[in-house]
Amino acid sequence: MTAPLSVFLVTCGSRGDRLLFRYPYHSPIDAPQRKKAQNRNPYALRDPDESADLPPIRSPDVELFEYPGDVLAGLLTPKVPMCGQKFQLTVDNVVFVGHPSFSAGKAQDLIPTKSTFQFNVVFALPADASNCIILAYHDLLKRISIAFAREERRCRFMSSQTALMFAVQEEVSARLHKEQLAQDAKSEASLKDSMVFSMILERCALAQTLEIAFSGY
């Protein structure tokens, strides 16, 4: 069975669309574009149109790390009427599959507030994954979504776990601000994300469950 590239947890509430967790959270290393470039004969005549520095292949798992967290959160958080059904979105070489869930204090509460909670657990798959593979992952995600929604109604499991994730994000932001790391914005954001997701995985049962679901395939 085709292995997933990544798993994401996005939420929508009073704080807007947020990417709270992803696994894995370290970017893979790009593979060289052509193997023959590694074993090039130094005495062979070179095509003048051929570049000496061949760009790396942009594999789907590498492409995932080129999307900022806020962009992913916006892409993977559907409108409320789309909750409770299959979610599928193809972007470049990646297909995102999920089963978003929405709970409201009142039936008419269709706008995210403090009394509502919307989440989407999403698997990223290669865009060329077969339809039967996509359906199999959606079935798994539907089961996960229903179980999480049931636990939210029973003991506010999702609310408490996502609150812990928000707390970790704020803790890491405060720490990095205090240390005043001299880095460019992109590398600082990458460092922050790695620290946040690593700490969340250590502290949150929800994140550990998602890691198990991902690694199980």
Secondary structure, DSSP 4 states (H G I P E B T S, - for coil): -PPPSEEEEEEEETTEEEEEEEES-SPPPPPPS-GGGTT--TTSPPPTTS-SSPPPP--HHHHGGGS-HHHHHHHH---GGGTTS-EEEEETTEEEEE--EEE-SSTT--S--TT-EEEEEEEEEETT--HHHHHHHHHHHHHHHHHHHHHHHHH-HHHHHHHHHHHHHHHHHHHHHHHT----HHHHHHHHHHHHHHHHHHH-HHHHHHHHHHHT-
